[in-house]
Amino acid sequence: MATMLLNVSSLTKSYGDRRAVDGISFQVRQGLTLYPN
């Protein structure tokens, strides 16, 4: 099993009164490539 590097739970982001992100969750494990280098 790969090592967990990042665990995000119930993330929200607002700009003033407007909520742009509402309760997303995700995990990033070691060895996962997010973007090309």
mmCIF entry with sequence, helices, sheets and N, C-alpha, C, O atoms, coordinates in Angstrom:
data_MODEL
# 
_entry.id   MODEL 
# 
_entity.id                         1 
_entity.type                       polymer 
_entity.pdbx_number_of_molecules   1 
# 
_entity_poly.entity_id                      1 
_entity_poly.type                           'polypeptide(L)' 
_entity_poly.nstd_linkage                   no 
_entity_poly.nstd_monomer                   no 
_entity_poly.pdbx_seq_one_letter_code       MATMLLNVSSLTKSYGDRRAVDGISFQVRQGLTLYPN 
_entity_poly.pdbx_seq_one_letter_code_can   MATMLLNVSSLTKSYGDRRAVDGISFQVRQGLTLYPN 
_entity_poly.pdbx_strand_id                 A 
# 
loop_
_entity_poly_seq.entity_id 
_entity_poly_seq.num 
_entity_poly_seq.mon_id 
_entity_poly_seq.hetero 
1 1  MET n 
1 2  ALA n 
1 3  THR n 
1 4  MET n 
1 5  LEU n 
1 6  LEU n 
1 7  ASN n 
1 8  VAL n 
1 9  SER n 
1 10 SER n 
1 11 LEU n 
1 12 THR n 
1 13 LYS n 
1 14 SER n 
1 15 TYR n 
1 16 GLY n 
1 17 ASP n 
1 18 ARG n 
1 19 ARG n 
1 20 ALA n 
1 21 VAL n 
1 22 ASP n 
1 23 GLY n 
1 24 ILE n 
1 25 SER n 
1 26 PHE n 
1 27 GLN n 
1 28 VAL n 
1 29 ARG n 
1 30 GLN n 
1 31 GLY n 
1 32 LEU n 
1 33 THR n 
1 34 LEU n 
1 35 TYR n 
1 36 PRO n 
1 37 ASN n 
# 
_struct_asym.id          A 
_struct_asym.entity_id   1 
# 
_struct_sheet.id               AA1 
_struct_sheet.type             ? 
_struct_sheet.number_strands   2 
_struct_sheet.details          ? 
# 
_struct_sheet_order.sheet_id     AA1 
_struct_sheet_order.range_id_1   1 
_struct_sheet_order.range_id_2   2 
_struct_sheet_order.offset       ? 
_struct_sheet_order.sense        anti-parallel 
# 
loop_
_struct_sheet_range.sheet_id 
_struct_sheet_range.id 
_struct_sheet_range.beg_label_comp_id 
_struct_sheet_range.beg_label_asym_id 
_struct_sheet_range.beg_label_seq_id 
_struct_sheet_range.pdbx_beg_PDB_ins_code 
_struct_sheet_range.end_label_comp_id 
_struct_sheet_range.end_label_asym_id 
_struct_sheet_range.end_label_seq_id 
_struct_sheet_range.pdbx_end_PDB_ins_code 
_struct_sheet_range.beg_auth_comp_id 
_struct_sheet_range.beg_auth_asym_id 
_struct_sheet_range.beg_auth_seq_id 
_struct_sheet_range.end_auth_comp_id 
_struct_sheet_range.end_auth_asym_id 
_struct_sheet_range.end_auth_seq_id 
AA1 1 MET A 4  ? TYR A 15 ? MET A 4  TYR A 15 
AA1 2 ARG A 18 ? ARG A 29 ? ARG A 18 ARG A 29 
# 
loop_
_atom_site.group_PDB 
_atom_site.id 
_atom_site.type_symbol 
_atom_site.label_atom_id 
_atom_site.label_alt_id 
_atom_site.label_comp_id 
_atom_site.label_asym_id 
_atom_site.label_entity_id 
_atom_site.label_seq_id 
_atom_site.pdbx_PDB_ins_code 
_atom_site.Cartn_x 
_atom_site.Cartn_y 
_atom_site.Cartn_z 
_atom_site.occupancy 
_atom_site.B_iso_or_equiv 
_atom_site.pdbx_formal_charge 
_atom_site.auth_seq_id 
_atom_site.auth_comp_id 
_atom_site.auth_asym_id 
_atom_site.auth_atom_id 
_atom_site.pdbx_PDB_model_num 
ATOM 1   N N  . MET A 1 1  ? 0.843   -1.183 0.000   1.00 0.00 ? 1  MET A N  1 
ATOM 2   C CA . MET A 1 1  ? 0.000   0.000  0.000   1.00 0.00 ? 1  MET A CA 1 
ATOM 3   C C  . MET A 1 1  ? 0.884   1.240  0.000   1.00 0.00 ? 1  MET A C  1 
ATOM 4   O O  . MET A 1 1  ? 1.864   1.305  0.741   1.00 0.00 ? 1  MET A O  1 
ATOM 5   N N  . ALA A 1 2  ? 0.545   2.217  -0.821  1.00 0.00 ? 2  ALA A N  1 
ATOM 6   C CA . ALA A 1 2  ? 1.323   3.454  -0.929  1.00 0.00 ? 2  ALA A CA 1 
ATOM 7   C C  . ALA A 1 2  ? 1.083   4.344  0.288   1.00 0.00 ? 2  ALA A C  1 
ATOM 8   O O  . ALA A 1 2  ? 0.011   4.320  0.893   1.00 0.00 ? 2  ALA A O  1 
ATOM 9   N N  . THR A 1 3  ? 2.096   5.124  0.630   1.00 0.00 ? 3  THR A N  1 
ATOM 10  C CA . THR A 1 3  ? 2.017   6.045  1.757   1.00 0.00 ? 3  THR A CA 1 
ATOM 11  C C  . THR A 1 3  ? 1.117   7.226  1.411   1.00 0.00 ? 3  THR A C  1 
ATOM 12  O O  . THR A 1 3  ? 1.206   7.801  0.326   1.00 0.00 ? 3  THR A O  1 
ATOM 13  N N  . MET A 1 4  ? 0.249   7.575  2.358   1.00 0.00 ? 4  MET A N  1 
ATOM 14  C CA . MET A 1 4  ? -0.632  8.734  2.186   1.00 0.00 ? 4  MET A CA 1 
ATOM 15  C C  . MET A 1 4  ? 0.175   9.997  2.448   1.00 0.00 ? 4  MET A C  1 
ATOM 16  O O  . MET A 1 4  ? 0.721   10.167 3.538   1.00 0.00 ? 4  MET A O  1 
ATOM 17  N N  . LEU A 1 5  ? 0.255   10.897 1.448   1.00 0.00 ? 5  LEU A N  1 
ATOM 18  C CA . LEU A 1 5  ? 0.985   12.153 1.598   1.00 0.00 ? 5  LEU A CA 1 
ATOM 19  C C  . LEU A 1 5  ? 0.073   13.302 1.986   1.00 0.00 ? 5  LEU A C  1 
ATOM 20  O O  . LEU A 1 5  ? 0.486   14.206 2.713   1.00 0.00 ? 5  LEU A O  1 
ATOM 21  N N  . LEU A 1 6  ? -1.167  13.276 1.507   1.00 0.00 ? 6  LEU A N  1 
ATOM 22  C CA . LEU A 1 6  ? -2.093  14.382 1.747   1.00 0.00 ? 6  LEU A CA 1 
ATOM 23  C C  . LEU A 1 6  ? -3.508  13.834 1.847   1.00 0.00 ? 6  LEU A C  1 
ATOM 24  O O  . LEU A 1 6  ? -3.935  13.036 1.012   1.00 0.00 ? 6  LEU A O  1 
ATOM 25  N N  . ASN A 1 7  ? -4.230  14.264 2.870   1.00 0.00 ? 7  ASN A N  1 
ATOM 26  C CA . ASN A 1 7  ? -5.626  13.875 3.051   1.00 0.00 ? 7  ASN A CA 1 
ATOM 27  C C  . ASN A 1 7  ? -6.430  15.142 3.332   1.00 0.00 ? 7  ASN A C  1 
ATOM 28  O O  . ASN A 1 7  ? -6.242  15.782 4.367   1.00 0.00 ? 7  ASN A O  1 
ATOM 29  N N  . VAL A 1 8  ? -7.321  15.502 2.416   1.00 0.00 ? 8  VAL A N  1 
ATOM 30  C CA . VAL A 1 8  ? -8.149  16.705 2.557   1.00 0.00 ? 8  VAL A CA 1 
ATOM 31  C C  . VAL A 1 8  ? -9.593  16.246 2.723   1.00 0.00 ? 8  VAL A C  1 
ATOM 32  O O  . VAL A 1 8  ? -10.083 15.411 1.962   1.00 0.00 ? 8  VAL A O  1 
ATOM 33  N N  . SER A 1 9  ? -10.269 16.804 3.731   1.00 0.00 ? 9  SER A N  1 
ATOM 34  C CA . SER A 1 9  ? -11.640 16.403 4.018   1.00 0.00 ? 9  SER A CA 1 
ATOM 35  C C  . SER A 1 9  ? -12.521 17.634 4.216   1.00 0.00 ? 9  SER A C  1 
ATOM 36  O O  . SER A 1 9  ? -12.199 18.513 5.016   1.00 0.00 ? 9  SER A O  1 
ATOM 37  N N  . SER A 1 10 ? -13.615 17.692 3.496   1.00 0.00 ? 10 SER A N  1 
ATOM 38  C CA . SER A 1 10 ? -14.625 18.758 3.629   1.00 0.00 ? 10 SER A CA 1 
ATOM 39  C C  . SER A 1 10 ? -14.056 20.151 3.393   1.00 0.00 ? 10 SER A C  1 
ATOM 40  O O  . SER A 1 10 ? -14.331 21.075 4.159   1.00 0.00 ? 10 SER A O  1 
ATOM 41  N N  . LEU A 1 11 ? -13.271 20.303 2.342   1.00 0.00 ? 11 LEU A N  1 
ATOM 42  C CA . LEU A 1 11 ? -12.665 21.590 2.000   1.00 0.00 ? 11 LEU A CA 1 
ATOM 43  C C  . LEU A 1 11 ? -13.709 22.537 1.417   1.00 0.00 ? 11 LEU A C  1 
ATOM 44  O O  . LEU A 1 11 ? -14.495 22.153 0.550   1.00 0.00 ? 11 LEU A O  1 
ATOM 45  N N  . THR A 1 12 ? -13.708 23.775 1.901   1.00 0.00 ? 12 THR A N  1 
ATOM 46  C CA . THR A 1 12 ? -14.563 24.816 1.335   1.00 0.00 ? 12 THR A CA 1 
ATOM 47  C C  . THR A 1 12 ? -13.725 26.051 1.053   1.00 0.00 ? 12 THR A C  1 
ATOM 48  O O  . THR A 1 12 ? -12.729 26.300 1.732   1.00 0.00 ? 12 THR A O  1 
ATOM 49  N N  . LYS A 1 13 ? -14.129 26.826 0.048   1.00 0.00 ? 13 LYS A N  1 
ATOM 50  C CA . LYS A 1 13 ? -13.460 28.084 -0.294  1.00 0.00 ? 13 LYS A CA 1 
ATOM 51  C C  . LYS A 1 13 ? -14.521 29.063 -0.763  1.00 0.00 ? 13 LYS A C  1 
ATOM 52  O O  . LYS A 1 13 ? -15.321 28.760 -1.649  1.00 0.00 ? 13 LYS A O  1 
ATOM 53  N N  . SER A 1 14 ? -14.515 30.244 -0.154  1.00 0.00 ? 14 SER A N  1 
ATOM 54  C CA . SER A 1 14 ? -15.477 31.283 -0.514  1.00 0.00 ? 14 SER A CA 1 
ATOM 55  C C  . SER A 1 14 ? -14.753 32.545 -0.927  1.00 0.00 ? 14 SER A C  1 
ATOM 56  O O  . SER A 1 14 ? -13.657 32.842 -0.451  1.00 0.00 ? 14 SER A O  1 
ATOM 57  N N  . TYR A 1 15 ? -15.390 33.287 -1.827  1.00 0.00 ? 15 TYR A N  1 
ATOM 58  C CA . TYR A 1 15 ? -14.940 34.613 -2.239  1.00 0.00 ? 15 TYR A CA 1 
ATOM 59  C C  . TYR A 1 15 ? -16.080 35.563 -1.905  1.00 0.00 ? 15 TYR A C  1 
ATOM 60  O O  . TYR A 1 15 ? -17.056 35.658 -2.650  1.00 0.00 ? 15 TYR A O  1 
ATOM 61  N N  . GLY A 1 16 ? -15.956 36.262 -0.786  1.00 0.00 ? 16 GLY A N  1 
ATOM 62  C CA . GLY A 1 16 ? -17.060 37.089 -0.316  1.00 0.00 ? 16 GLY A CA 1 
ATOM 63  C C  . GLY A 1 16 ? -18.236 36.196 0.044   1.00 0.00 ? 16 GLY A C  1 
ATOM 64  O O  . GLY A 1 16 ? -18.091 35.257 0.827   1.00 0.00 ? 16 GLY A O  1 
ATOM 65  N N  . ASP A 1 17 ? -19.399 36.485 -0.527  1.00 0.00 ? 17 ASP A N  1 
ATOM 66  C CA . ASP A 1 17 ? -20.598 35.687 -0.272  1.00 0.00 ? 17 ASP A CA 1 
ATOM 67  C C  . ASP A 1 17 ? -20.734 34.488 -1.206  1.00 0.00 ? 17 ASP A C  1 
ATOM 68  O O  . ASP A 1 17 ? -21.647 33.679 -1.039  1.00 0.00 ? 17 ASP A O  1 
ATOM 69  N N  . ARG A 1 18 ? -19.837 34.362 -2.190  1.00 0.00 ? 18 ARG A N  1 
ATOM 70  C CA . ARG A 1 18 ? -19.934 33.286 -3.181  1.00 0.00 ? 18 ARG A CA 1 
ATOM 71  C C  . ARG A 1 18 ? -19.037 32.116 -2.783  1.00 0.00 ? 18 ARG A C  1 
ATOM 72  O O  . ARG A 1 18 ? -17.827 32.278 -2.621  1.00 0.00 ? 18 ARG A O  1 
ATOM 73  N N  . ARG A 1 19 ? -19.637 30.943 -2.627  1.00 0.00 ? 19 ARG A N  1 
ATOM 74  C CA . ARG A 1 19 ? -18.871 29.741 -2.300  1.00 0.00 ? 19 ARG A CA 1 
ATOM 75  C C  . ARG A 1 19 ? -18.424 29.075 -3.594  1.00 0.00 ? 19 ARG A C  1 
ATOM 76  O O  . ARG A 1 19 ? -19.256 28.651 -4.397  1.00 0.00 ? 19 ARG A O  1 
ATOM 77  N N  . ALA A 1 20 ? -17.116 28.984 -3.799  1.00 0.00 ? 20 ALA A N  1 
ATOM 78  C CA . ALA A 1 20 ? -16.554 28.411 -5.022  1.00 0.00 ? 20 ALA A CA 1 
ATOM 79  C C  . ALA A 1 20 ? -16.355 26.899 -4.900  1.00 0.00 ? 20 ALA A C  1 
ATOM 80  O O  . ALA A 1 20 ? -16.515 26.171 -5.879  1.00 0.00 ? 20 ALA A O  1 
ATOM 81  N N  . VAL A 1 21 ? -16.009 26.432 -3.714  1.00 0.00 ? 21 VAL A N  1 
ATOM 82  C CA . VAL A 1 21 ? -15.796 25.009 -3.438  1.00 0.00 ? 21 VAL A CA 1 
ATOM 83  C C  . VAL A 1 21 ? -16.604 24.678 -2.194  1.00 0.00 ? 21 VAL A C  1 
ATOM 84  O O  . VAL A 1 21 ? -16.551 25.406 -1.202  1.00 0.00 ? 21 VAL A O  1 
ATOM 85  N N  . ASP A 1 22 ? -17.351 23.582 -2.242  1.00 0.00 ? 22 ASP A N  1 
ATOM 86  C CA . ASP A 1 22 ? -18.239 23.260 -1.124  1.00 0.00 ? 22 ASP A CA 1 
ATOM 87  C C  . ASP A 1 22 ? -18.095 21.803 -0.705  1.00 0.00 ? 22 ASP A C  1 
ATOM 88  O O  . ASP A 1 22 ? -18.789 20.928 -1.224  1.00 0.00 ? 22 ASP A O  1 
ATOM 89  N N  . GLY A 1 23 ? -17.197 21.550 0.229   1.00 0.00 ? 23 GLY A N  1 
ATOM 90  C CA . GLY A 1 23 ? -17.110 20.242 0.866   1.00 0.00 ? 23 GLY A CA 1 
ATOM 91  C C  . GLY A 1 23 ? -16.461 19.138 0.062   1.00 0.00 ? 23 GLY A C  1 
ATOM 92  O O  . GLY A 1 23 ? -16.898 17.991 0.155   1.00 0.00 ? 23 GLY A O  1 
ATOM 93  N N  . ILE A 1 24 ? -15.436 19.429 -0.727  1.00 0.00 ? 24 ILE A N  1 
ATOM 94  C CA . ILE A 1 24 ? -14.759 18.351 -1.460  1.00 0.00 ? 24 ILE A CA 1 
ATOM 95  C C  . ILE A 1 24 ? -13.743 17.655 -0.555  1.00 0.00 ? 24 ILE A C  1 
ATOM 96  O O  . ILE A 1 24 ? -13.215 18.257 0.380   1.00 0.00 ? 24 ILE A O  1 
ATOM 97  N N  . SER A 1 25 ? -13.483 16.401 -0.841  1.00 0.00 ? 25 SER A N  1 
ATOM 98  C CA . SER A 1 25 ? -12.495 15.609 -0.113  1.00 0.00 ? 25 SER A CA 1 
ATOM 99  C C  . SER A 1 25 ? -11.664 14.837 -1.125  1.00 0.00 ? 25 SER A C  1 
ATOM 100 O O  . SER A 1 25 ? -12.185 14.391 -2.148  1.00 0.00 ? 25 SER A O  1 
ATOM 101 N N  . PHE A 1 26 ? -10.371 14.675 -0.847  1.00 0.00 ? 26 PHE A N  1 
ATOM 102 C CA . PHE A 1 26 ? -9.513  13.877 -1.716  1.00 0.00 ? 26 PHE A CA 1 
ATOM 103 C C  . PHE A 1 26 ? -8.271  13.435 -0.962  1.00 0.00 ? 26 PHE A C  1 
ATOM 104 O O  . PHE A 1 26 ? -7.943  13.976 0.094   1.00 0.00 ? 26 PHE A O  1 
ATOM 105 N N  . GLN A 1 27 ? -7.589  12.447 -1.519  1.00 0.00 ? 27 GLN A N  1 
ATOM 106 C CA . GLN A 1 27 ? -6.350  11.924 -0.949  1.00 0.00 ? 27 GLN A CA 1 
ATOM 107 C C  . GLN A 1 27 ? -5.296  11.848 -2.043  1.00 0.00 ? 27 GLN A C  1 
ATOM 108 O O  . GLN A 1 27 ? -5.610  11.594 -3.206  1.00 0.00 ? 27 GLN A O  1 
ATOM 109 N N  . VAL A 1 28 ? -4.039  12.072 -1.658  1.00 0.00 ? 28 VAL A N  1 
ATOM 110 C CA . VAL A 1 28 ? -2.912  11.937 -2.578  1.00 0.00 ? 28 VAL A CA 1 
ATOM 111 C C  . VAL A 1 28 ? -1.946  10.935 -1.967  1.00 0.00 ? 28 VAL A C  1 
ATOM 112 O O  . VAL A 1 28 ? -1.477  11.109 -0.842  1.00 0.00 ? 28 VAL A O  1 
ATOM 113 N N  . ARG A 1 29 ? -1.661  9.900  -2.712  1.00 0.00 ? 29 ARG A N  1 
ATOM 114 C CA . ARG A 1 29 ? -0.741  8.857  -2.243  1.00 0.00 ? 29 ARG A CA 1 
ATOM 115 C C  . ARG A 1 29 ? 0.629   9.033  -2.895  1.00 0.00 ? 29 ARG A C  1 
ATOM 116 O O  . ARG A 1 29 ? 0.742   9.607  -3.978  1.00 0.00 ? 29 ARG A O  1 
ATOM 117 N N  . GLN A 1 30 ? 1.655   8.538  -2.232  1.00 0.00 ? 30 GLN A N  1 
ATOM 118 C CA . GLN A 1 30 ? 3.017   8.597  -2.747  1.00 0.00 ? 30 GLN A CA 1 
ATOM 119 C C  . GLN A 1 30 ? 3.079   7.899  -4.103  1.00 0.00 ? 30 GLN A C  1 
ATOM 120 O O  . GLN A 1 30 ? 2.513   6.821  -4.283  1.00 0.00 ? 30 GLN A O  1 
ATOM 121 N N  . GLY A 1 31 ? 3.772   8.528  -5.053  1.00 0.00 ? 31 GLY A N  1 
ATOM 122 C CA . GLY A 1 31 ? 3.945   7.948  -6.373  1.00 0.00 ? 31 GLY A CA 1 
ATOM 123 C C  . GLY A 1 31 ? 2.914   8.412  -7.387  1.00 0.00 ? 31 GLY A C  1 
ATOM 124 O O  . GLY A 1 31 ? 3.048   8.121  -8.575  1.00 0.00 ? 31 GLY A O  1 
ATOM 125 N N  . LEU A 1 32 ? 1.886   9.128  -6.941  1.00 0.00 ? 32 LEU A N  1 
ATOM 126 C CA . LEU A 1 32 ? 0.873   9.645  -7.849  1.00 0.00 ? 32 LEU A CA 1 
ATOM 127 C C  . LEU A 1 32 ? 1.371   10.929 -8.479  1.00 0.00 ? 32 LEU A C  1 
ATOM 128 O O  . LEU A 1 32 ? 1.780   11.850 -7.772  1.00 0.00 ? 32 LEU A O  1 
ATOM 129 N N  . THR A 1 33 ? 1.343   11.002 -9.799  1.00 0.00 ? 33 THR A N  1 
ATOM 130 C CA . THR A 1 33 ? 1.759   12.212 -10.496 1.00 0.00 ? 33 THR A CA 1 
ATOM 131 C C  . THR A 1 33 ? 0.530   13.066 -10.765 1.00 0.00 ? 33 THR A C  1 
ATOM 132 O O  . THR A 1 33 ? -0.416  12.615 -11.411 1.00 0.00 ? 33 THR A O  1 
ATOM 133 N N  . LEU A 1 34 ? 0.543   14.302 -10.269 1.00 0.00 ? 34 LEU A N  1 
ATOM 134 C CA . LEU A 1 34 ? -0.586  15.201 -10.480 1.00 0.00 ? 34 LEU A CA 1 
ATOM 135 C C  . LEU A 1 34 ? -0.461  15.963 -11.783 1.00 0.00 ? 34 LEU A C  1 
ATOM 136 O O  . LEU A 1 34 ? -1.455  16.138 -12.488 1.00 0.00 ? 34 LEU A O  1 
ATOM 137 N N  . TYR A 1 35 ? 0.733   16.421 -12.120 1.00 0.00 ? 35 TYR A N  1 
ATOM 138 C CA . TYR A 1 35 ? 0.988   17.193 -13.333 1.00 0.00 ? 35 TYR A CA 1 
ATOM 139 C C  . TYR A 1 35 ? 2.300   16.715 -13.948 1.00 0.00 ? 35 TYR A C  1 
ATOM 140 O O  . TYR A 1 35 ? 3.187   16.249 -13.233 1.00 0.00 ? 35 TYR A O  1 
ATOM 141 N N  . PRO A 1 36 ? 2.426   16.827 -15.262 1.00 0.00 ? 36 PRO A N  1 
ATOM 142 C CA . PRO A 1 36 ? 3.700   16.461 -15.883 1.00 0.00 ? 36 PRO A CA 1 
ATOM 143 C C  . PRO A 1 36 ? 4.824   17.371 -15.389 1.00 0.00 ? 36 PRO A C  1 
ATOM 144 O O  . PRO A 1 36 ? 4.620   18.562 -15.155 1.00 0.00 ? 36 PRO A O  1 
ATOM 145 N N  . ASN A 1 37 ? 5.977   16.805 -15.242 1.00 0.00 ? 37 ASN A N  1 
ATOM 146 C CA . ASN A 1 37 ? 7.154   17.586 -14.809 1.00 0.00 ? 37 ASN A CA 1 
ATOM 147 C C  . ASN A 1 37 ? 7.852   18.195 -15.989 1.00 0.00 ? 37 ASN A C  1 
ATOM 148 O O  . ASN A 1 37 ? 8.859   18.884 -15.824 1.00 0.00 ? 37 ASN A O  1 
# 
